[in-house]
């Protein structure tokens, strides 16, 4: 568990972020290529010593440098550009996933609502009537018309009830029925709120699950996933982190190996050779060494969210257009997951990587033979710098080829997931906004430059007055240059000539008819 916790941490470079790039160590590929560079430099020193201290003169013509250097430059450029394209594609896919998660959160938290009962509709209508009466309290003519219409509607409703044979309930029974209905609606509102919160937390869990899935981990061992998928863990298989698996595999291999002299010598040689190997990421391993996740956890989470949408539609809490938009967001999540898999499972072809590495090594090892005849002992530092630059570029391309790991140059997936968690947690901790609260209050000033609130305008201004104020505001924002240009005399439009194409055609038609 300790090893798992350490593996779930992103590399922290905050202590060195204020240092200039020239002397920064964390995040650099220097520690990955320094041993290889020192090996090439030692080889260059040996060639230089042999050239000047013995009668042997190991050198080759300098024409080999520009020819091979041009080839190495092309290969490294293509390799770096291809790797960065994969890096940037991964970042774009993550941004698209964040857009889909934010949209789904907005749809779920704001748009999923309980179906209003007839009583609630009547109460809402009565509330609107009271607001309208308060608005027209100074207009006696409108008030009289309103009461006449309301009395007519009440008589009409009573007549319809009698025709249908509906009995008028006792006032006490009606009051009890209302209390029971209100209690039932409160329970339903509580149920909807809990369902919303659970679905939104699954969206956060989807982001964290994608992070561990891209790192080829069974992410349940990390504490950042447990709180969000605990409600769907009952039927999921057990998880085991890859670091634990690797440790167990190494211990088993050590116990079963023979400690013969030949095997021990070979292990020492292999450990020396491993210093020159590139650090492998999950998708670079062999099939028998790599243990992929037992199942696709992000895909399974999407099934639960889809089921939530289906249930809400069946209960009438969302309409067809909203359901389609929510399902489109689910489709976007799956498309992003597939794009991540395309980057993860399709590395640069092995033959290309091998050939590039061999070409770079041939170039670096041939440099001393080409420079020793002309620059002398300066061959050693020149070879050191050249090999450091070339091997470093190759290493950078190898690191960013798969941008989902723990390297300092990989995408900060841990930070991205924390941002999603923080945003959604803040949204769900507040009540969804109401238009009556943030529009019709004394602090909202819809007219720029005027101390008139929206509440005052609704209660005291007519529709024409509001439109007039908006028109005045738009005129004030038009530059004065526009009015100055409009006052200038404009040239008269040209009159159509008597010999235009249309008149000529008419003349030809008349002549033909005459003939």
Secondary structure, DSSP 8 states (H G I E B T S, - for coil): -HHHHHHTS----GGGTTS-GGG--TT-SHHHHHHHHHHHHHHHHHHHHHHHHSS------THHHHHHHHHHHHHHHHHHHHHHHHHHHHHHHHHHHHHHHHHHHHIIIII------HHHHHHHHHHHHHHHHHHTTT-HHHHHHHHHHHHHHHHHHHHHHHHHT-----HHHHHHHHHHHHHHHHHHHHHHHHHHHHHHHHHHHHHHHHHHHHTT--GGGSHHHHHHHGGG-TTS-----HHHHHHHHHHHHHHHS---HHHHHHHHHHHHHGGGS----GGGS-TTT----SS-HHHHHHHHHHHHHHHHHHTTSS-HHHHHHHHHHHHHHHHHHHHHHHHHH--S-HHHHHHHHHHHHHHHHHHHHHHHHHHGGGHHHHHHHHHHHHHHHHHHHHHHTSTTSSSTTS--HHHHHHHHHHHHHHHHTS----HHHHTSSTT---STTS---HHHHHHH--HHHHHHHHHHHHHHHS-HHHHHHHHS---------TT-HHHHHHHHHHHHHH-
